[in-house]
Amino acid sequence: MRRHTEIGTLLQHNGSITWLCFFKDKLLLSASEDGCVCVWRCGGGWDLLHILTGHKYGVSCVAVHPSGKLTLSVGKDRILRMWDLKSGNGIFSQRLKKAAELVSWNSSGDQYVLSYGEFLLVHEVKSGNTLASIEVGKQINSVVYVRQDVLAVGSEHPSVLLYSTLSGDCLARLEGHTKRVKALCVCPVSGILFSASSDETIRVWRLANPLPDAVCVNTSELGSRVTCMAITHETANPEKTFLTSTNKETIVQTTKQQFVSTVEPSVSTVEMPMDHVSTPVKPRKTTTKIC
């Protein structure tokens, strides 16, 4: 990322890649239509550590436990599987009533949530019980834990919805987007939530107590619809958080007022400080720009 160069290609899967998931800077998990999850060591030779097999019709998504010792995989065969990442062995499997589309852990790893169209089911790991069944009412596009027992949900509705995993109640609606919310990412250390929408904007929310008092502290105009988003951050210094979104081009924005834009040089962007709304910055007319 520092030199903006490709460093190699990982070859193993025999089907389309459906999901990628990093665990810190240690592991990369890749899921595929071939029904396998590959576990790669980050850096060095990018060694293939394990091939997790067992799903019949392809893997929809994976999520690594906060400890880095376990992972969940959701298959199109309606099977939920848990794996030991050290040995590569399966721990348990469970048949679901229908195929889930998304899975996410809370920060302590004692809960996980599964997304089914317009519904969410929250499960407790220790007992295996269902803690809450949540009906959102719109197709769910993204779900993340923002606190131990609070979910943020992005759907075909323009609002970001916050739900309690204990009661299933909607705790707050974050208003601002004008079209569906495609992706959500959270920086738990600083309590910042990023939301990307088909209205061609990314909004930055500072969460508060109580949750309805959460405020939008920044809006970034992208000029094209977002399809997915990821953030990376240094735990010791949340002010270095930076944002990556992908649409027609790839844009990397940082709180240090830096971005990289490729493919479409005319796209404008904005700085991403956490404490105030920023001023638009027009990039130079080059194929790849660093400002």
ChimeraX commands (.cxc) that place a marker at each C-alpha (Angstrom):
marker #1 position 0.00,0.00,0.00 radius 0.5
marker #1 position 2.91,2.38,0.69 radius 0.5
marker #1 position 4.35,1.89,-2.80 radius 0.5
marker #1 position 1.01,1.29,-4.57 radius 0.5
marker #1 position 2.31,-1.85,-6.27 radius 0.5
marker #1 position 1.03,-5.40,-6.66 radius 0.5
marker #1 position 3.20,-7.88,-4.78 radius 0.5
marker #1 position 1.84,-11.22,-5.97 radius 0.5
marker #1 position -1.08,-13.58,-6.53 radius 0.5
marker #1 position -2.38,-16.35,-4.26 radius 0.5
marker #1 position -3.50,-19.41,-6.22 radius 0.5
marker #1 position -5.46,-22.27,-4.65 radius 0.5
marker #1 position -9.22,-21.94,-5.17 radius 0.5
marker #1 position -11.06,-23.56,-8.07 radius 0.5
marker #1 position -14.03,-21.21,-7.98 radius 0.5
marker #1 position -14.88,-17.53,-7.73 radius 0.5
marker #1 position -13.67,-15.79,-4.57 radius 0.5
marker #1 position -16.71,-14.83,-2.48 radius 0.5
marker #1 position -15.17,-13.37,0.70 radius 0.5
marker #1 position -11.87,-12.07,2.08 radius 0.5
marker #1 position -11.20,-11.55,5.77 radius 0.5
marker #1 position -8.03,-10.40,7.56 radius 0.5
marker #1 position -7.18,-11.10,11.17 radius 0.5
marker #1 position -4.92,-8.21,12.18 radius 0.5
marker #1 position -1.66,-8.51,10.22 radius 0.5
marker #1 position -1.34,-12.24,10.84 radius 0.5
marker #1 position -3.88,-14.15,8.74 radius 0.5
marker #1 position -5.88,-13.78,5.56 radius 0.5
marker #1 position -8.91,-16.02,5.02 radius 0.5
marker #1 position -10.37,-16.48,1.54 radius 0.5
marker #1 position -13.67,-18.19,0.79 radius 0.5
marker #1 position -14.79,-19.51,-2.57 radius 0.5
marker #1 position -17.57,-21.06,-4.61 radius 0.5
marker #1 position -15.50,-24.25,-4.50 radius 0.5
marker #1 position -16.68,-24.78,-0.91 radius 0.5
marker #1 position -13.28,-24.19,0.69 radius 0.5
marker #1 position -11.84,-21.60,3.05 radius 0.5
marker #1 position -8.09,-21.03,2.69 radius 0.5
marker #1 position -6.04,-19.71,5.60 radius 0.5
marker #1 position -2.92,-17.77,4.55 radius 0.5
marker #1 position -0.07,-16.39,6.64 radius 0.5
marker #1 position 0.28,-12.65,5.99 radius 0.5
marker #1 position 3.65,-11.47,4.73 radius 0.5
marker #1 position 6.82,-13.37,3.98 radius 0.5
marker #1 position 5.97,-16.15,1.57 radius 0.5
marker #1 position 2.21,-15.86,2.19 radius 0.5
marker #1 position 2.18,-19.54,3.11 radius 0.5
marker #1 position -1.03,-21.55,2.81 radius 0.5
marker #1 position -1.58,-22.83,6.37 radius 0.5
marker #1 position -4.88,-24.68,6.04 radius 0.5
marker #1 position -7.61,-25.56,3.56 radius 0.5
marker #1 position -10.91,-25.82,5.42 radius 0.5
marker #1 position -13.21,-28.15,3.50 radius 0.5
marker #1 position -16.72,-29.30,4.27 radius 0.5
marker #1 position -19.16,-26.94,2.56 radius 0.5
marker #1 position -20.86,-28.45,-0.46 radius 0.5
marker #1 position -22.12,-25.56,-2.59 radius 0.5
marker #1 position -19.74,-22.70,-1.83 radius 0.5
marker #1 position -18.98,-20.40,1.10 radius 0.5
marker #1 position -20.91,-17.14,1.47 radius 0.5
marker #1 position -18.87,-15.45,4.22 radius 0.5
marker #1 position -16.44,-16.00,7.09 radius 0.5
marker #1 position -15.69,-14.20,10.35 radius 0.5
marker #1 position -12.64,-14.65,12.60 radius 0.5
marker #1 position -13.10,-14.81,16.37 radius 0.5
marker #1 position -11.50,-11.81,18.18 radius 0.5
marker #1 position -8.93,-14.19,19.71 radius 0.5
marker #1 position -7.78,-15.31,16.27 radius 0.5
marker #1 position -8.15,-18.95,17.31 radius 0.5
marker #1 position -11.51,-19.73,15.71 radius 0.5
marker #1 position -13.48,-18.82,12.63 radius 0.5
marker #1 position -17.06,-19.23,11.50 radius 0.5
marker #1 position -17.95,-20.04,7.90 radius 0.5
marker #1 position -21.42,-19.87,6.37 radius 0.5
marker #1 position -22.10,-22.09,3.38 radius 0.5
marker #1 position -24.69,-21.96,0.64 radius 0.5
marker #1 position -25.49,-25.52,1.73 radius 0.5
marker #1 position -27.18,-23.91,4.81 radius 0.5
marker #1 position -24.42,-25.19,7.10 radius 0.5
marker #1 position -22.69,-23.06,9.72 radius 0.5
marker #1 position -19.25,-24.39,10.62 radius 0.5
marker #1 position -16.76,-23.41,13.32 radius 0.5
marker #1 position -13.06,-24.14,12.79 radius 0.5
marker #1 position -9.93,-24.26,14.93 radius 0.5
marker #1 position -7.47,-22.01,13.06 radius 0.5
marker #1 position -4.42,-23.52,14.76 radius 0.5
marker #1 position -5.09,-27.09,13.68 radius 0.5
marker #1 position -7.43,-26.46,10.75 radius 0.5
marker #1 position -9.95,-28.93,12.20 radius 0.5
marker #1 position -13.69,-28.45,12.42 radius 0.5
marker #1 position -15.15,-27.94,15.91 radius 0.5
marker #1 position -18.86,-28.12,15.20 radius 0.5
marker #1 position -21.40,-27.69,12.43 radius 0.5
marker #1 position -25.04,-26.67,12.51 radius 0.5
marker #1 position -27.73,-26.87,9.85 radius 0.5
marker #1 position -29.56,-23.59,9.41 radius 0.5
marker #1 position -33.21,-23.26,8.43 radius 0.5
marker #1 position -32.10,-21.29,5.38 radius 0.5
marker #1 position -28.86,-19.96,3.97 radius 0.5
marker #1 position -27.39,-17.04,5.91 radius 0.5
marker #1 position -25.75,-14.16,4.05 radius 0.5
marker #1 position -23.60,-12.41,6.70 radius 0.5
marker #1 position -21.93,-13.32,9.99 radius 0.5
marker #1 position -20.22,-11.12,12.58 radius 0.5
marker #1 position -18.71,-11.56,16.09 radius 0.5
marker #1 position -18.91,-9.12,18.96 radius 0.5
marker #1 position -15.62,-7.88,20.41 radius 0.5
marker #1 position -15.52,-10.35,23.31 radius 0.5
marker #1 position -16.38,-13.33,21.12 radius 0.5
marker #1 position -19.29,-14.55,23.23 radius 0.5
marker #1 position -21.94,-13.59,20.65 radius 0.5
marker #1 position -22.32,-13.76,16.89 radius 0.5
marker #1 position -25.07,-12.60,14.56 radius 0.5
marker #1 position -26.34,-14.16,11.33 radius 0.5
marker #1 position -28.20,-12.24,8.63 radius 0.5
marker #1 position -31.08,-13.76,6.65 radius 0.5
marker #1 position -32.55,-11.32,4.14 radius 0.5
marker #1 position -34.58,-8.93,6.31 radius 0.5
marker #1 position -33.93,-10.78,9.60 radius 0.5
marker #1 position -31.11,-11.11,12.12 radius 0.5
marker #1 position -30.56,-13.91,14.63 radius 0.5
marker #1 position -28.18,-13.27,17.53 radius 0.5
marker #1 position -26.59,-16.36,19.12 radius 0.5
marker #1 position -24.72,-16.93,22.37 radius 0.5
marker #1 position -21.64,-19.10,21.88 radius 0.5
marker #1 position -21.49,-20.80,25.30 radius 0.5
marker #1 position -25.10,-21.98,25.46 radius 0.5
marker #1 position -25.90,-22.01,21.77 radius 0.5
marker #1 position -29.15,-20.17,22.52 radius 0.5
marker #1 position -30.71,-17.54,20.31 radius 0.5
marker #1 position -30.56,-14.26,22.24 radius 0.5
marker #1 position -32.65,-12.15,19.88 radius 0.5
marker #1 position -34.56,-12.31,16.63 radius 0.5
marker #1 position -34.61,-8.94,14.88 radius 0.5
marker #1 position -36.82,-8.00,11.94 radius 0.5
marker #1 position -35.35,-5.04,10.05 radius 0.5
marker #1 position -38.07,-4.91,7.38 radius 0.5
marker #1 position -35.63,-4.28,4.50 radius 0.5
marker #1 position -32.92,-6.36,2.84 radius 0.5
marker #1 position -29.82,-6.23,5.07 radius 0.5
marker #1 position -26.60,-5.23,3.32 radius 0.5
marker #1 position -24.21,-4.95,6.28 radius 0.5
marker #1 position -24.16,-5.66,10.02 radius 0.5
marker #1 position -21.44,-4.94,12.60 radius 0.5
marker #1 position -21.18,-4.87,16.37 radius 0.5
marker #1 position -20.51,-1.34,17.63 radius 0.5
marker #1 position -20.61,-2.42,21.28 radius 0.5
marker #1 position -20.77,-5.71,23.16 radius 0.5
marker #1 position -24.54,-5.93,22.83 radius 0.5
marker #1 position -25.36,-3.32,20.16 radius 0.5
marker #1 position -25.55,-3.92,16.41 radius 0.5
marker #1 position -25.39,-1.39,13.60 radius 0.5
marker #1 position -27.37,-2.45,10.54 radius 0.5
marker #1 position -27.22,-1.09,6.99 radius 0.5
marker #1 position -30.08,-2.03,4.71 radius 0.5
marker #1 position -32.13,-0.86,1.73 radius 0.5
marker #1 position -33.42,1.85,4.09 radius 0.5
marker #1 position -31.37,5.09,4.11 radius 0.5
marker #1 position -31.05,5.13,7.92 radius 0.5
marker #1 position -28.32,3.36,9.89 radius 0.5
marker #1 position -30.18,1.33,12.52 radius 0.5
marker #1 position -28.83,0.45,15.97 radius 0.5
marker #1 position -30.30,-2.60,17.74 radius 0.5
marker #1 position -29.91,-4.19,21.16 radius 0.5
marker #1 position -28.87,-7.84,20.95 radius 0.5
marker #1 position -30.41,-8.47,24.38 radius 0.5
marker #1 position -33.93,-7.17,23.74 radius 0.5
marker #1 position -33.99,-6.92,19.95 radius 0.5
marker #1 position -35.25,-3.33,20.22 radius 0.5
marker #1 position -34.21,-0.58,17.85 radius 0.5
marker #1 position -32.22,1.86,19.99 radius 0.5
marker #1 position -31.54,4.61,17.45 radius 0.5
marker #1 position -31.79,5.66,13.80 radius 0.5
marker #1 position -28.89,7.60,12.36 radius 0.5
marker #1 position -30.39,9.85,9.69 radius 0.5
marker #1 position -28.43,11.48,6.89 radius 0.5
marker #1 position -28.13,9.21,3.88 radius 0.5
marker #1 position -30.75,9.54,1.15 radius 0.5
marker #1 position -30.40,6.05,-0.35 radius 0.5
marker #1 position -29.68,2.52,0.84 radius 0.5
marker #1 position -26.73,1.88,3.14 radius 0.5
marker #1 position -24.36,-0.57,1.42 radius 0.5
marker #1 position -21.55,-1.00,3.97 radius 0.5
marker #1 position -20.68,-0.33,7.61 radius 0.5
marker #1 position -17.33,-0.41,9.40 radius 0.5
marker #1 position -16.52,0.42,13.01 radius 0.5
marker #1 position -13.37,1.59,14.78 radius 0.5
marker #1 position -14.14,0.37,18.33 radius 0.5
marker #1 position -11.27,2.17,20.06 radius 0.5
marker #1 position -12.44,5.63,19.07 radius 0.5
marker #1 position -16.16,4.82,18.91 radius 0.5
marker #1 position -16.37,5.85,15.24 radius 0.5
marker #1 position -18.81,4.27,12.79 radius 0.5
marker #1 position -18.39,4.62,9.01 radius 0.5
marker #1 position -21.41,4.19,6.70 radius 0.5
marker #1 position -21.26,4.02,2.89 radius 0.5
marker #1 position -24.37,4.57,0.80 radius 0.5
marker #1 position -25.62,4.43,-2.77 radius 0.5
marker #1 position -26.14,8.20,-2.46 radius 0.5
marker #1 position -22.39,8.41,-3.28 radius 0.5
marker #1 position -21.36,9.50,0.22 radius 0.5
marker #1 position -19.54,8.08,3.21 radius 0.5
marker #1 position -20.59,9.40,6.61 radius 0.5
marker #1 position -18.56,9.29,9.81 radius 0.5
marker #1 position -20.57,8.95,13.04 radius 0.5
marker #1 position -19.32,9.54,16.56 radius 0.5
marker #1 position -21.29,7.22,18.84 radius 0.5
marker #1 position -22.47,8.51,22.20 radius 0.5
marker #1 position -24.31,7.63,25.38 radius 0.5
marker #1 position -27.22,7.49,24.92 radius 0.5
marker #1 position -26.98,6.14,21.39 radius 0.5
marker #1 position -29.67,8.46,19.92 radius 0.5
marker #1 position -27.23,11.33,20.59 radius 0.5
marker #1 position -24.76,9.98,18.01 radius 0.5
marker #1 position -23.75,12.68,15.53 radius 0.5
marker #1 position -22.37,12.75,12.00 radius 0.5
marker #1 position -18.98,14.49,12.22 radius 0.5
marker #1 position -17.98,14.20,8.58 radius 0.5
marker #1 position -19.39,13.51,5.12 radius 0.5
marker #1 position -17.25,12.52,2.13 radius 0.5
marker #1 position -18.67,13.04,-1.38 radius 0.5
marker #1 position -17.30,10.30,-3.66 radius 0.5
marker #1 position -19.03,11.03,-6.96 radius 0.5
marker #1 position -19.92,7.38,-7.58 radius 0.5
marker #1 position -21.82,4.64,-5.80 radius 0.5
marker #1 position -19.99,2.56,-3.21 radius 0.5
marker #1 position -20.10,-1.22,-3.51 radius 0.5
marker #1 position -17.97,-2.15,-0.49 radius 0.5
marker #1 position -15.79,-0.58,2.18 radius 0.5
marker #1 position -13.08,-1.53,4.66 radius 0.5
marker #1 position -11.12,0.40,7.27 radius 0.5
marker #1 position -7.80,-0.22,8.91 radius 0.5
marker #1 position -6.64,1.38,12.13 radius 0.5
marker #1 position -3.87,1.29,14.69 radius 0.5
marker #1 position -5.30,0.35,18.06 radius 0.5
marker #1 position -2.85,2.56,19.93 radius 0.5
marker #1 position -3.63,5.62,17.83 radius 0.5
marker #1 position -7.20,5.83,16.49 radius 0.5
marker #1 position -6.44,9.22,14.92 radius 0.5
marker #1 position -4.49,7.37,12.24 radius 0.5
marker #1 position -7.60,5.51,11.13 radius 0.5
marker #1 position -8.00,5.51,7.37 radius 0.5
marker #1 position -10.77,4.49,5.08 radius 0.5
marker #1 position -10.87,2.45,1.90 radius 0.5
marker #1 position -13.90,2.32,-0.36 radius 0.5
marker #1 position -14.29,0.65,-3.73 radius 0.5
marker #1 position -16.59,1.61,-6.58 radius 0.5
marker #1 position -15.51,2.55,-10.11 radius 0.5
marker #1 position -12.17,3.49,-8.63 radius 0.5
marker #1 position -10.37,2.83,-5.40 radius 0.5
marker #1 position -10.06,5.71,-2.95 radius 0.5
marker #1 position -7.95,5.63,0.18 radius 0.5
marker #1 position -8.53,8.48,2.64 radius 0.5
marker #1 position -6.80,9.16,5.93 radius 0.5
marker #1 position -7.26,11.42,8.89 radius 0.5
marker #1 position -3.85,12.79,7.95 radius 0.5
marker #1 position -5.42,14.41,4.86 radius 0.5
marker #1 position -4.05,11.91,2.37 radius 0.5
marker #1 position -5.77,9.96,-0.36 radius 0.5
marker #1 position -5.00,7.87,-3.42 radius 0.5
marker #1 position -7.43,7.85,-6.35 radius 0.5
marker #1 position -7.07,5.59,-9.37 radius 0.5
marker #1 position -8.87,5.08,-12.69 radius 0.5
marker #1 position -10.90,8.29,-12.72 radius 0.5
marker #1 position -8.69,11.37,-12.13 radius 0.5
marker #1 position -11.56,13.88,-12.14 radius 0.5
marker #1 position -13.16,12.54,-8.94 radius 0.5
marker #1 position -12.93,15.00,-6.06 radius 0.5
marker #1 position -12.70,14.02,-2.42 radius 0.5
marker #1 position -12.49,15.56,1.04 radius 0.5
marker #1 position -10.24,15.39,4.05 radius 0.5
marker #1 position -11.36,13.07,6.85 radius 0.5
marker #1 position -10.62,14.71,10.23 radius 0.5
marker #1 position -12.70,13.39,13.09 radius 0.5
marker #1 position -13.73,16.63,14.74 radius 0.5
marker #1 position -15.14,18.88,12.04 radius 0.5
marker #1 position -16.58,18.87,8.54 radius 0.5
marker #1 position -13.82,19.27,5.99 radius 0.5
marker #1 position -13.35,21.28,2.82 radius 0.5
marker #1 position -13.36,19.62,-0.63 radius 0.5
marker #1 position -9.95,19.10,-2.19 radius 0.5
marker #1 position -9.49,18.85,-5.97 radius 0.5
marker #1 position -6.84,16.29,-6.95 radius 0.5
marker #1 position -4.25,16.79,-9.68 radius 0.5
marker #1 position -5.09,15.43,-13.11 radius 0.5
marker #1 position -2.89,12.34,-13.09 radius 0.5
marker #1 position -3.73,8.68,-13.34 radius 0.5
marker #1 position -2.72,8.03,-9.75 radius 0.5
marker #1 position -2.74,10.93,-7.32 radius 0.5
marker #1 position -1.37,11.39,-3.81 radius 0.5
marker #1 position -2.40,14.58,-2.05 radius 0.5
marker link #1:1,2 radius 0.2
marker link #1:2,3 radius 0.2
marker link #1:3,4 radius 0.2
marker link #1:4,5 radius 0.2
marker link #1:5,6 radius 0.2
marker link #1:6,7 radius 0.2
marker link #1:7,8 radius 0.2
marker link #1:8,9 radius 0.2
marker link #1:9,10 radius 0.2
marker link #1:10,11 radius 0.2
marker link #1:11,12 radius 0.2
marker link #1:12,13 radius 0.2
marker link #1:13,14 radius 0.2
marker link #1:14,15 radius 0.2
marker link #1:15,16 radius 0.2
marker link #1:16,17 radius 0.2
marker link #1:17,18 radius 0.2
marker link #1:18,19 radius 0.2
marker link #1:19,20 radius 0.2
marker link #1:20,21 radius 0.2
marker link #1:21,22 radius 0.2
marker link #1:22,23 radius 0.2
marker link #1:23,24 radius 0.2
marker link #1:24,25 radius 0.2
marker link #1:25,26 radius 0.2
marker link #1:26,27 radius 0.2
marker link #1:27,28 radius 0.2
marker link #1:28,29 radius 0.2
marker link #1:29,30 radius 0.2
marker link #1:30,31 radius 0.2
marker link #1:31,32 radius 0.2
marker link #1:32,33 radius 0.2
marker link #1:33,34 radius 0.2
marker link #1:34,35 radius 0.2
marker link #1:35,36 radius 0.2
marker link #1:36,37 radius 0.2
marker link #1:37,38 radius 0.2
marker link #1:38,39 radius 0.2
marker link #1:39,40 radius 0.2
marker link #1:40,41 radius 0.2
marker link #1:41,42 radius 0.2
marker link #1:42,43 radius 0.2
marker link #1:43,44 radius 0.2
marker link #1:44,45 radius 0.2
marker link #1:45,46 radius 0.2
marker link #1:46,47 radius 0.2
marker link #1:47,48 radius 0.2
marker link #1:48,49 radius 0.2
marker link #1:49,50 radius 0.2
marker link #1:50,51 radius 0.2
marker link #1:51,52 radius 0.2
marker link #1:52,53 radius 0.2
marker link #1:53,54 radius 0.2
marker link #1:54,55 radius 0.2
marker link #1:55,56 radius 0.2
marker link #1:56,57 radius 0.2
marker link #1:57,58 radius 0.2
marker link #1:58,59 radius 0.2
marker link #1:59,60 radius 0.2
marker link #1:60,61 radius 0.2
marker link #1:61,62 radius 0.2
marker link #1:62,63 radius 0.2
marker link #1:63,64 radius 0.2
marker link #1:64,65 radius 0.2
marker link #1:65,66 radius 0.2
marker link #1:66,67 radius 0.2
marker link #1:67,68 radius 0.2
marker link #1:68,69 radius 0.2
marker link #1:69,70 radius 0.2
marker link #1:70,71 radius 0.2
marker link #1:71,72 radius 0.2
marker link #1:72,73 radius 0.2
marker link #1:73,74 radius 0.2
marker link #1:74,75 radius 0.2
marker link #1:75,76 radius 0.2
marker link #1:76,77 radius 0.2
marker link #1:77,78 radius 0.2
marker link #1:78,79 radius 0.2
marker link #1:79,80 radius 0.2
marker link #1:80,81 radius 0.2
marker link #1:81,82 radius 0.2
marker link #1:82,83 radius 0.2
marker link #1:83,84 radius 0.2
marker link #1:84,85 radius 0.2
marker link #1:85,86 radius 0.2
marker link #1:86,87 radius 0.2
marker link #1:87,88 radius 0.2
marker link #1:88,89 radius 0.2
marker link #1:89,90 radius 0.2
marker link #1:90,91 radius 0.2
marker link #1:91,92 radius 0.2
marker link #1:92,93 radius 0.2
marker link #1:93,94 radius 0.2
marker link #1:94,95 radius 0.2
marker link #1:95,96 radius 0.2
marker link #1:96,97 radius 0.2
marker link #1:97,98 radius 0.2
marker link #1:98,99 radius 0.2
marker link #1:99,100 radius 0.2
marker link #1:100,101 radius 0.2
marker link #1:101,102 radius 0.2
marker link #1:102,103 radius 0.2
marker link #1:103,104 radius 0.2
marker link #1:104,105 radius 0.2
marker link #1:105,106 radius 0.2
marker link #1:106,107 radius 0.2
marker link #1:107,108 radius 0.2
marker link #1:108,109 radius 0.2
marker link #1:109,110 radius 0.2
marker link #1:110,111 radius 0.2
marker link #1:111,112 radius 0.2
marker link #1:112,113 radius 0.2
marker link #1:113,114 radius 0.2
marker link #1:114,115 radius 0.2
marker link #1:115,116 radius 0.2
marker link #1:116,117 radius 0.2
marker link #1:117,118 radius 0.2
marker link #1:118,119 radius 0.2
marker link #1:119,120 radius 0.2
marker link #1:120,121 radius 0.2
marker link #1:121,122 radius 0.2
marker link #1:122,123 radius 0.2
marker link #1:123,124 radius 0.2
marker link #1:124,125 radius 0.2
marker link #1:125,126 radius 0.2
marker link #1:126,127 radius 0.2
marker link #1:127,128 radius 0.2
marker link #1:128,129 radius 0.2
marker link #1:129,130 radius 0.2
marker link #1:130,131 radius 0.2
marker link #1:131,132 radius 0.2
marker link #1:132,133 radius 0.2
marker link #1:133,134 radius 0.2
marker link #1:134,135 radius 0.2
marker link #1:135,136 radius 0.2
marker link #1:136,137 radius 0.2
marker link #1:137,138 radius 0.2
marker link #1:138,139 radius 0.2
marker link #1:139,140 radius 0.2
marker link #1:140,141 radius 0.2
marker link #1:141,142 radius 0.2
marker link #1:142,143 radius 0.2
marker link #1:143,144 radius 0.2
marker link #1:144,145 radius 0.2
marker link #1:145,146 radius 0.2
marker link #1:146,147 radius 0.2
marker link #1:147,148 radius 0.2
marker link #1:148,149 radius 0.2
marker link #1:149,150 radius 0.2
marker link #1:150,151 radius 0.2
marker link #1:151,152 radius 0.2
marker link #1:152,153 radius 0.2
marker link #1:153,154 radius 0.2
marker link #1:154,155 radius 0.2
marker link #1:155,156 radius 0.2
marker link #1:156,157 radius 0.2
marker link #1:157,158 radius 0.2
marker link #1:158,159 radius 0.2
marker link #1:159,160 radius 0.2
marker link #1:160,161 radius 0.2
marker link #1:161,162 radius 0.2
marker link #1:162,163 radius 0.2
marker link #1:163,164 radius 0.2
marker link #1:164,165 radius 0.2
marker link #1:165,166 radius 0.2
marker link #1:166,167 radius 0.2
marker link #1:167,168 radius 0.2
marker link #1:168,169 radius 0.2
marker link #1:169,170 radius 0.2
marker link #1:170,171 radius 0.2
marker link #1:171,172 radius 0.2
marker link #1:172,173 radius 0.2
marker link #1:173,174 radius 0.2
marker link #1:174,175 radius 0.2
marker link #1:175,176 radius 0.2
marker link #1:176,177 radius 0.2
marker link #1:177,178 radius 0.2
marker link #1:178,179 radius 0.2
marker link #1:179,180 radius 0.2
marker link #1:180,181 radius 0.2
marker link #1:181,182 radius 0.2
marker link #1:182,183 radius 0.2
marker link #1:183,184 radius 0.2
marker link #1:184,185 radius 0.2
marker link #1:185,186 radius 0.2
marker link #1:186,187 radius 0.2
marker link #1:187,188 radius 0.2
marker link #1:188,189 radius 0.2
marker link #1:189,190 radius 0.2
marker link #1:190,191 radius 0.2
marker link #1:191,192 radius 0.2
marker link #1:192,193 radius 0.2
marker link #1:193,194 radius 0.2
marker link #1:194,195 radius 0.2
marker link #1:195,196 radius 0.2
marker link #1:196,197 radius 0.2
marker link #1:197,198 radius 0.2
marker link #1:198,199 radius 0.2
marker link #1:199,200 radius 0.2
marker link #1:200,201 radius 0.2
marker link #1:201,202 radius 0.2
marker link #1:202,203 radius 0.2
marker link #1:203,204 radius 0.2
marker link #1:204,205 radius 0.2
marker link #1:205,206 radius 0.2
marker link #1:206,207 radius 0.2
marker link #1:207,208 radius 0.2
marker link #1:208,209 radius 0.2
marker link #1:209,210 radius 0.2
marker link #1:210,211 radius 0.2
marker link #1:211,212 radius 0.2
marker link #1:212,213 radius 0.2
marker link #1:213,214 radius 0.2
marker link #1:214,215 radius 0.2
marker link #1:215,216 radius 0.2
marker link #1:216,217 radius 0.2
marker link #1:217,218 radius 0.2
marker link #1:218,219 radius 0.2
marker link #1:219,220 radius 0.2
marker link #1:220,221 radius 0.2
marker link #1:221,222 radius 0.2
marker link #1:222,223 radius 0.2
marker link #1:223,224 radius 0.2
marker link #1:224,225 radius 0.2
marker link #1:225,226 radius 0.2
marker link #1:226,227 radius 0.2
marker link #1:227,228 radius 0.2
marker link #1:228,229 radius 0.2
marker link #1:229,230 radius 0.2
marker link #1:230,231 radius 0.2
marker link #1:231,232 radius 0.2
marker link #1:232,233 radius 0.2
marker link #1:233,234 radius 0.2
marker link #1:234,235 radius 0.2
marker link #1:235,236 radius 0.2
marker link #1:236,237 radius 0.2
marker link #1:237,238 radius 0.2
marker link #1:238,239 radius 0.2
marker link #1:239,240 radius 0.2
marker link #1:240,241 radius 0.2
marker link #1:241,242 radius 0.2
marker link #1:242,243 radius 0.2
marker link #1:243,244 radius 0.2
marker link #1:244,245 radius 0.2
marker link #1:245,246 radius 0.2
marker link #1:246,247 radius 0.2
marker link #1:247,248 radius 0.2
marker link #1:248,249 radius 0.2
marker link #1:249,250 radius 0.2
marker link #1:250,251 radius 0.2
marker link #1:251,252 radius 0.2
marker link #1:252,253 radius 0.2
marker link #1:253,254 radius 0.2
marker link #1:254,255 radius 0.2
marker link #1:255,256 radius 0.2
marker link #1:256,257 radius 0.2
marker link #1:257,258 radius 0.2
marker link #1:258,259 radius 0.2
marker link #1:259,260 radius 0.2
marker link #1:260,261 radius 0.2
marker link #1:261,262 radius 0.2
marker link #1:262,263 radius 0.2
marker link #1:263,264 radius 0.2
marker link #1:264,265 radius 0.2
marker link #1:265,266 radius 0.2
marker link #1:266,267 radius 0.2
marker link #1:267,268 radius 0.2
marker link #1:268,269 radius 0.2
marker link #1:269,270 radius 0.2
marker link #1:270,271 radius 0.2
marker link #1:271,272 radius 0.2
marker link #1:272,273 radius 0.2
marker link #1:273,274 radius 0.2
marker link #1:274,275 radius 0.2
marker link #1:275,276 radius 0.2
marker link #1:276,277 radius 0.2
marker link #1:277,278 radius 0.2
marker link #1:278,279 radius 0.2
marker link #1:279,280 radius 0.2
marker link #1:280,281 radius 0.2
marker link #1:281,282 radius 0.2
marker link #1:282,283 radius 0.2
marker link #1:283,284 radius 0.2
marker link #1:284,285 radius 0.2
marker link #1:285,286 radius 0.2
marker link #1:286,287 radius 0.2
marker link #1:287,288 radius 0.2
marker link #1:288,289 radius 0.2
marker link #1:289,290 radius 0.2
marker link #1:290,291 radius 0.2
view
